[in-house]
Amino acid sequence: MIGFILFLIAYLLILPLTLINWITVKTKKGFFLETALNIDIFANREFRATWNKFLRKSNGYKFGEKGETISSALGKNQRDETLTRAGRIICSILDWLDKEHCKKSINLNINNKMSNKMILVEKEPTEEQAKAIAEASAILENAGLELIGTRPPRR
C-alpha cells in the first residue's frame, strides 16, 4: 500500500515540479526536450514488459536497456525487421513527425549488437546492399574499427 501511495505522490508532483523547475532554471533552451528525453528513457525501462510483448517479435531486440530511449529500441527492431504491426505503426508515426526518427535515434553505445544479416558481395552491390554496407561501416567506425576491404568475386 505504501508503494502505491508514493507512486501517486510522485505522479501528482511531476507536472508542477517540472513547471517550477522551468521557471527556476537560467537556460530555458532545450529544457522540455531534455525533460522529454528523461521521461522517454524512464518509460523504456519501466514499461519494458509491455513494449517487449506488443512492439517486437520474440526474436527482436529487447526494450528496457538502462539509459536507452524507446525510439532507440524501436530503431534497432526496425533495422532488424523485428517490429510487430503495433511497433511498425508507432515507428511510422514518429518517422512522419521527424523523418527517419527511429533510425536516427539508435544509440550504438547501448547494447550494440549488430544485425544478424550478413552480406556477401559477389558482384556490384545493389542499392540496398550498398546502403547496408555503408551502415555496417558506420557502426564499425563508431566502435573504432575500419572496414578495409571486401572479398573479390569468385571466378
Secondary structure, 3 states (H helix, E strand, C coil): CHHHHHHHHHHHHHHHHHHHHHHHCCCCCCHHHHHHHHHHHHHHHHCHHHHHHHCECCCCCCCCCCCCCHHHHHHHHHHCCCECHHHHHHHHHHHHHCCCHHHHCCCCCCCCCCCCCCCCCCCCCCHHHHHHHHHHHHHHHHCCCCCCCCCCCCC
